[in-house]
Amino acid sequence: MEQDPAPDRHQQKPKILIVDDDEKNRYLLEVIFNTEGYDVVPAKNGIDALAKLKNDRFIAIISDILMPGMDGFRLIRECKNDPALQEIPFIFYSATYTDRKDEVFGLSLGAERYIIKPKEPEELIRLFKEVLEQHNRSSRDYTQKPVIDDETFTREYSLRVGAKMDKKVQLLKETEQKYQLLFENINDAVFIHEITGDGKPGRLIEVNRAACEVLGYLREELLNMTMQDIISEQNLPAADSIRHALIQEGVTHYEGVYRKKDGTYLPVEVRLRLFEYQGTSVAISSVRDITERKRAEEEMQRSFERFRTVLDSLDALVYVADIQTYDLLFINKYGKDIWGDVEGKVCWQSIQSDQTGPCSFCTNDRLVDKDGHSTGVYRWEFKNTITGKWYDCRDRAIRWLDGRLVRIEIATDITPRKEAEMQVKHAVGQITSNMEQMAILNDSIRNPLAVIVAATDLEGGEYAKKILTSAHEIDKIIAMLDSGWIQSEKVRNFLKTHYKFYEEEEQDENS
C-alpha cells in the first residue's frame, strides 16, 4: 500500500530517522521536518541508528556519512542487508564526501538520493518528498537488483575512506605548514615547555627562530634544556605569584629577566598561557625583548631626577597630581617642608584641613578641555599649620612618565603681599571714614559760626570786634581742615590707582 508523502496532521505523524554526529545539524533538520508535520528521531551515529531502527518504524532515513563508531556507508550496508530495513528509503546528506565518485558509491549501496550540504529548507523538503513519491511508485526489488557484494564494498569503501583520509592528512599538513611558518616568523620569542606538578616551568618542547636569536642558542641546545636554565634568579621573588596566577587563571603576564648563552641578562615581557597537550600540562611563553623600553625608562628616570633637583631648588611649592584621581605623584622639597611626605595620597585629603572634596581650582575644566593651563590666587588651610597662607597658583596639563594626563602646579607664597594689600585696604577705608567725619565737622562748625558773625556785626562795639577776631581764627582752622581733607583725597586716589582690588570692591558695593 502506498504511503502519502505529505502526512495527514490529524493522524499519527510519520517518523524520520536523522543520523548525524553534530548536534546542531540534528536540531536544524528536526526543526525543518517538524514544521512539515513529520516526527523526527535523532541518532548520533550508525550504531545508535541501528538500535532505534529495531525499536520503531520509519518512513525514511537521512544520514550523514563521516561519523565516529559507524559511518553512513557502513550504516546503509547494514540496512540493505537486513530484509526488515532494506525497504526504508535511505538518503545521504553530507558536506564531507562531495566527490562524484563518493556519490556513485553511495547510490550503489542502495541510497535513493545523494544530497550535498547545505540546502535551503524548501529545496531539502522538495527533494525529500520527491524521493518518497518515487519510492512509493516503484520500490526497489533487491532480489532482482541487489546492492554490491561484500568484496566490492570493501574495496570501494577503502578507496573512498582512504581518499578522504588522504585529503584530511594533506589538509593537516598544509595547516601545520602554515602554523609552522607563522611560528617561525613571528617577531616575539616563543617557548613551549612542560609544567611540573608543583607548577614550575620544566623541559622545553619547542622554540621558534626568534627564541634562538634572542638568547644566542641553537635550537638543538634549547631543546636539551629546561626553562629553569633560562629564567634568571632575579625572577625568584615573584615566582610564587606567577605560578599561582597561571594555575588559577590559566594565563598570566609579567616582566622578568632571562639569562642568555653568553651570561648576560635580558629584560623581557612574558605572556604565559597554560593548556593540555597529549595529556601533559604545557605552557606557551610569548617573550618580548624590552631592552630598549627599559633603557628609555631609565633615561626618563634620570631626566626626572634632574627635573626633581631643579624643582627642589625653587623657592615655591611645586606638585604633580593625576587629573582624574587627584593622587599626588610628585612634590618638591619646599612642598614637603610645608605638607610633609604626601606623595601617593589624594591632594585635598592630605593638604587642606577643612576640604571634603576637590577645590574649584583642582576641578578647573579649562585645564583639560581648553588651553591646558590655569591660574588663580587661593588661600589654603594646611593640616600642620595654625593659620592659612595665600598662594599664587599656576597650573599646566602635561603627560607624566607613564603617559597619563597630570597637572603640574607651581604655587608661590604671596601671604606677605596679601597681608600688605589688606593693610592698605584698611588704611584706605580709614582715610575715607576720616574724610567723611571732617566734612561733617566742617559743616557743623561753619553753620553756627556764620550766625555768630552776622549777629555780632549788627551789635558793633569793642566787644563785637573781639568776637569777630576769634571767628576769623576759627575760620582759618576750618580752612586748614579743608586742606587736610584734600590731601587725604589725593592719598586715597593714589592708593585706589595702585591697588585695583579696592576699586573693584568699591564698584561691587556701588552696583
C-alpha positions in Angstrom: 0.0 0.0 0.0 1.3 3.4 -1.0 2.2 6.0 1.7 1.2 9.6 1.4 4.4 11.6 1.2 2.6 14.6 2.7 1.4 13.3 6.1 -2.0 14.0 7.5 -1.5 16.2 10.5 -4.6 14.7 12.2 -3.2 11.2 12.2 0.0 9.9 13.9 3.0 11.7 12.4 5.2 9.5 10.2 8.7 9.2 11.6 12.0 10.1 10.0 15.4 8.9 11.4 18.1 11.7 11.3 21.6 10.4 11.7 24.3 12.9 12.3 27.1 13.3 14.9 26.7 17.1 15.0 24.0 18.1 17.5 23.4 21.4 15.7 22.8 19.7 12.4 20.4 17.2 14.0 18.5 20.1 15.7 18.2 22.0 12.4 16.8 19.1 10.5 14.5 18.3 13.3 13.0 21.9 13.1 12.7 21.7 9.3 10.9 18.4 9.2 8.8 19.0 12.3 7.5 22.1 10.6 6.3 19.9 7.7 4.4 17.6 10.0 7.0 14.8 10.4 8.2 13.3 13.7 12.0 13.3 13.8 14.0 10.8 15.8 17.7 11.7 16.1 20.7 9.4 16.2 24.3 10.4 16.7 26.0 7.6 14.5 25.3 4.4 12.7 25.3 2.2 15.9 22.8 4.5 17.6 20.7 4.4 14.4 20.5 0.6 14.2 19.3 0.4 17.8 16.5 2.8 17.1 15.6 1.1 13.8 15.0 -2.1 15.7 12.5 -0.5 18.1 10.5 1.8 15.8 9.1 2.2 12.3 10.4 4.9 10.0 9.3 6.1 6.5 12.9 7.3 5.7 16.4 7.6 6.9 18.5 10.8 6.3 22.1 10.2 7.2 25.4 12.0 7.3 28.5 9.9 6.2 31.5 11.0 8.3 30.6 9.9 11.8 32.5 8.1 14.7 31.7 4.5 15.6 29.9 3.6 12.4 29.8 6.0 9.4 27.0 6.4 6.9 28.4 4.0 4.3 28.5 1.1 6.8 25.1 2.1 8.2 23.4 1.8 4.8 25.3 -1.5 4.2 23.7 -2.9 7.4 20.3 -1.6 6.5 20.2 -3.0 2.9 21.5 -6.4 4.1 18.6 -6.6 6.6 15.2 -7.6 5.0 13.4 -5.8 7.7 15.1 -2.5 7.0 16.1 -2.6 3.3 12.7 -1.2 2.1 13.2 2.1 4.1 14.3 4.9 1.7 17.8 5.9 2.5 19.1 9.5 1.7 22.7 10.6 2.2 23.1 14.3 3.3 26.8 15.0 3.5 29.2 18.0 3.5 32.4 16.0 3.5 32.0 13.3 0.9 31.3 15.6 -2.1 33.2 14.0 -5.0 31.3 12.4 -7.9 32.9 9.1 -7.1 31.5 9.3 -3.5 28.0 9.9 -4.9 28.3 7.0 -7.3 29.5 4.7 -4.4 26.7 5.9 -2.1 24.0 5.2 -4.7 25.5 1.8 -5.5 24.9 0.9 -1.8 21.1 1.4 -2.3 20.7 5.1 -1.4 17.7 6.8 -3.1 19.3 10.1 -3.2 22.8 11.7 -2.5 22.4 15.3 -1.4 25.3 17.7 -0.8 25.1 20.0 2.2 23.9 22.7 2.7 20.5 23.0 1.1 17.8 25.6 1.7 15.0 24.1 3.8 12.5 24.4 0.9 14.8 22.7 -1.5 15.6 19.9 1.0 11.9 19.3 1.7 11.2 19.2 -2.1 13.9 16.6 -2.7 12.7 14.5 0.3 9.1 14.4 -1.0 10.3 13.6 -4.4 12.2 10.6 -3.0 9.1 9.4 -1.2 6.9 9.7 -4.3 9.4 7.8 -6.4 9.8 5.1 -3.8 6.0 4.7 -3.4 5.5 4.4 -7.1 8.1 1.7 -7.6 10.1 0.4 -4.7 13.3 -1.4 -5.4 13.3 -5.2 -5.8 16.5 -6.3 -4.1 16.2 -9.9 -5.4 16.4 -8.5 -9.0 18.7 -5.6 -8.3 20.9 -6.5 -5.3 23.4 -4.0 -3.9 27.1 -4.5 -4.4 28.8 -7.6 -2.9 31.0 -7.6 0.2 34.2 -7.7 -1.7 33.3 -4.8 -3.9 32.0 -2.9 -0.9 35.2 -3.4 1.0 37.4 -2.4 -1.9 35.4 0.7 -2.8 34.8 1.7 0.8 38.6 1.6 1.4 39.2 3.7 -1.7 36.6 6.3 -0.6 37.6 6.5 3.0 41.3 6.3 2.0 40.8 9.2 -0.4 39.1 11.2 2.3 41.8 10.5 4.8 44.4 11.5 2.3 42.7 14.8 1.8 42.4 15.2 5.6 46.1 14.4 6.0 47.0 16.8 3.2 44.9 19.5 4.8 46.5 18.8 8.2 49.9 19.1 6.6 49.1 22.4 4.9 47.6 23.7 8.2 50.7 22.5 10.1 52.9 24.2 7.5 51.0 27.5 7.8 51.3 27.4 11.6 54.9 26.4 11.4 55.6 29.3 9.1 53.8 31.7 11.4 55.5 30.2 14.4 58.9 30.6 12.9 58.4 34.1 11.6 56.7 35.8 14.5 58.8 38.6 16.0 58.4 37.5 19.6 60.3 34.6 21.0 58.1 31.6 21.7 58.9 28.8 24.2 56.7 25.8 24.6 57.6 23.9 27.7 56.2 21.5 30.3 54.8 22.4 33.6 55.8 20.3 36.6 53.4 19.0 39.3 54.2 22.0 41.5 53.6 24.5 38.7 57.2 25.2 37.9 58.4 25.5 34.3 60.0 22.3 33.0 61.5 20.8 29.9 61.4 22.8 26.6 59.3 21.1 23.9 59.6 23.6 21.1 61.1 27.0 20.4 61.0 29.3 17.4 63.7 31.1 15.5 63.3 34.3 17.4 63.8 32.4 20.7 67.1 31.1 19.5 68.3 34.5 18.2 67.3 36.5 21.3 69.1 34.1 23.7 72.0 33.2 21.4 71.4 29.4 21.5 71.0 26.8 18.7 67.6 25.2 18.6 69.1 21.8 19.5 70.7 23.3 22.5 67.5 24.8 23.8 65.6 21.6 23.3 68.0 19.9 25.7 67.4 22.5 28.4 64.6 23.4 30.8 63.0 26.9 31.3 64.8 26.9 34.7 68.1 27.1 32.8 66.9 30.3 31.0 64.9 32.1 33.7 67.2 34.3 35.8 67.3 34.0 39.6 66.2 37.7 39.6 62.7 36.4 38.9 62.6 34.3 42.1 60.8 36.9 44.3 57.8 36.9 42.0 57.9 33.2 41.0 55.2 32.1 43.5 52.7 34.7 42.5 53.3 34.0 38.8 52.8 30.2 39.3 49.6 30.9 41.4 48.2 33.1 38.7 49.0 30.6 35.9 47.3 27.7 37.8 44.3 29.7 38.9 43.6 31.7 35.7 45.4 29.6 33.0 47.1 32.8 31.8 49.4 35.4 33.3 51.6 38.3 32.3 54.7 39.6 33.9 58.1 41.3 33.4 61.2 39.4 34.2 64.8 38.6 33.3 66.2 35.8 31.1 69.8 34.6 31.0 71.4 34.5 27.6 74.0 32.0 26.5 76.9 34.5 26.9 75.9 35.0 30.6 74.3 38.4 30.1 70.8 39.2 31.2 67.9 40.2 29.0 64.8 42.1 30.4 61.7 40.6 28.9 57.9 40.9 28.9 56.3 37.4 29.2 52.7 36.3 28.3 52.2 32.8 29.7 49.3 30.6 28.8 48.6 27.1 30.1 47.0 24.3 28.1 46.9 20.5 27.8 48.9 18.7 25.2 48.8 14.9 24.8 47.7 14.6 28.5 50.5 16.8 29.8 50.3 20.3 31.2 52.2 22.6 28.8 52.7 26.3 28.8 53.5 28.6 25.9 55.5 31.6 26.7 55.4 34.5 24.3 58.5 36.6 25.2 59.3 40.1 24.0 62.7 41.8 24.4 62.1 45.0 26.3 65.8 46.2 26.5 65.1 49.4 24.6 62.0 50.1 26.6 63.9 49.6 29.9 66.7 51.8 28.6 64.2 54.6 27.7 62.6 54.2 31.2 66.0 54.5 32.8 66.8 57.6 30.8 63.4 59.0 31.7 64.1 58.3 35.3 67.4 60.1 35.1 65.7 63.1 33.4 63.1 63.0 36.2 65.9 63.1 38.8 67.3 66.2 37.1 63.8 67.6 37.0 63.4 66.9 40.7 66.8 68.6 41.5 65.7 71.7 39.7 62.3 71.9 41.3 63.7 71.1 44.8 65.8 74.3 44.4 62.8 76.5 43.8 61.5 78.8 46.5 58.0 77.8 45.5 55.7 74.9 46.1 55.6 72.5 43.1 53.5 69.3 42.9 52.2 67.0 40.2 48.7 65.4 40.6 46.7 63.0 38.5 43.9 65.0 36.9 41.3 62.2 37.3 42.1 60.8 40.8 43.9 63.8 42.4 46.7 61.5 43.6 49.9 63.3 44.3 52.7 61.9 42.1 55.4 64.3 43.0 56.0 67.2 45.5 59.2 69.2 45.8 61.3 69.9 48.9 59.6 73.2 49.5 56.2 71.5 49.5 57.3 68.6 51.7 58.7 71.1 54.3 55.1 72.5 54.5 52.9 69.5 53.9 55.1 66.6 54.8 55.8 63.5 52.6 52.3 63.1 51.0 53.3 61.6 47.6 50.8 58.9 46.6 48.0 60.5 48.6 45.0 62.4 47.5 46.0 66.1 47.5 42.9 67.7 49.1 42.7 65.0 51.8 46.4 65.4 52.7 46.8 69.1 52.4 43.7 71.2 53.2 42.4 70.8 56.7 38.7 71.6 56.0 38.2 70.2 52.5 35.7 67.4 51.9 36.3 67.2 48.2 38.4 68.7 45.4 38.6 72.5 45.4 37.3 74.6 42.4 40.8 75.1 41.2 41.6 71.4 41.0 38.4 70.8 39.0 39.0 73.6 36.5 37.8 72.1 33.2 39.9 74.7 31.2 43.0 72.8 32.3 42.0 69.8 30.3 39.5 70.9 27.7 40.8 74.3 26.5 44.2 75.8 26.6 45.8 73.3 29.0 46.7 75.8 31.8 45.0 77.8 34.6 45.9 80.5 37.1 44.4 81.7 40.4 45.1 83.0 43.9 43.9 80.8 46.7 44.1 80.6 50.5 45.0 77.2 51.8 44.5 75.9 55.3 47.1 73.3 55.9 46.8 70.4 58.4 50.1 71.0 60.1 49.8 74.8 60.4 47.7 77.1 62.6 47.0 79.8 60.0 46.4 79.6 56.3 48.5 81.1 53.6 47.9 82.8 50.3 49.3 81.3 47.1 49.5 82.5 43.5 48.9 79.2 41.6 49.8 78.4 38.0 48.8 75.1 36.5 49.5 73.3 33.3 48.4 69.9 31.9 51.2 67.6 30.8 51.9 63.9 30.1 53.6 62.1 33.0 56.3 59.4 32.9 53.7 56.7 32.5 51.7 58.6 29.8 48.8 59.6 32.0 47.5 63.2 31.9 48.5 65.2 35.0 48.5 68.7 36.3 51.8 70.4 37.4 51.2 73.3 39.7 53.7 76.0 40.8 52.3 77.8 43.9 54.2 80.9 45.1 53.6 82.1 48.7 52.2 85.6 48.4 51.0 85.9 52.0 53.2 89.0 52.8 51.8 90.7 49.7 48.2 89.8 50.5 48.7 91.0 54.1 50.1 94.3 52.9 47.2 94.6 50.5 44.8 94.0 53.3 46.6 96.7 55.4 46.3 99.2 52.5 42.7 98.3 52.1 42.2 99.0 55.8 44.1 102.3 55.6 42.0 103.5 52.6 38.9 102.6 54.5 40.1 104.6 57.5 41.0 107.6 55.3 37.6 107.6 53.7 36.0 107.4 57.1 38.1 110.4 58.4 37.3 112.4 55.3 33.6 111.9 55.8 33.9 112.9 59.5 35.9 116.0 58.6 33.3 117.1 56.1 30.5 116.7 58.7 32.6 118.6 61.3 33.4 121.5 59.0 29.7 121.9 58.2 28.8 121.6 61.9 31.2 124.5 62.8 30.7 126.8 59.8 26.9 127.0 60.0 26.7 128.3 63.6 29.8 130.5 63.1 28.1 132.3 60.2 25.2 133.1 62.5 27.5 134.4 65.2 29.4 136.6 62.8 26.2 138.1 61.4 24.7 138.8 64.8 28.0 140.4 66.0 28.1 142.8 63.0 24.7 144.2 64.0 25.7 144.9 67.6 29.0 146.6 66.9 31.4 147.9 69.6 34.7 146.8 71.0 33.3 143.5 72.4 31.9 142.7 68.9 35.3 143.3 67.4 36.9 140.7 69.7 34.2 138.2 68.8 34.7 138.7 65.1 38.5 138.3 65.5 38.0 134.9 67.2 35.6 133.9 64.5 38.2 134.6 61.8 40.7 132.5 63.7 38.1 129.6 63.8 37.5 130.0 60.0 41.3 129.7 59.4 41.3 126.4 61.4 38.4 125.1 59.3 40.3 126.1 56.1 43.2 124.1 57.4 40.9 121.1 57.9 39.7 121.6 54.3 43.3 121.4 53.1 43.8 118.2 55.1 40.6 116.7 53.5 42.0 117.5 50.0 45.4 115.8 50.9 43.5 112.8 52.2 41.6 112.5 49.0 44.8 112.6 47.0 46.3 109.8 49.1 43.1 107.8 48.7 43.1 108.3 44.9 46.8 107.3 44.8 46.0 104.0 46.7 43.0 103.3 44.5 45.1 103.8 41.4 47.8 101.4 42.6 45.6 98.8 44.4 42.9 98.0 42.0 41.4 95.4 44.3 39.9 98.2 46.4 38.5 100.0 43.4 36.9 96.8 42.2 35.3 96.1 45.6 34.0 99.7 45.7 32.4 99.2 42.3 30.8 96.0 43.5 29.4 97.7 46.5 28.0 100.6 44.4 26.4 98.1 42.0 
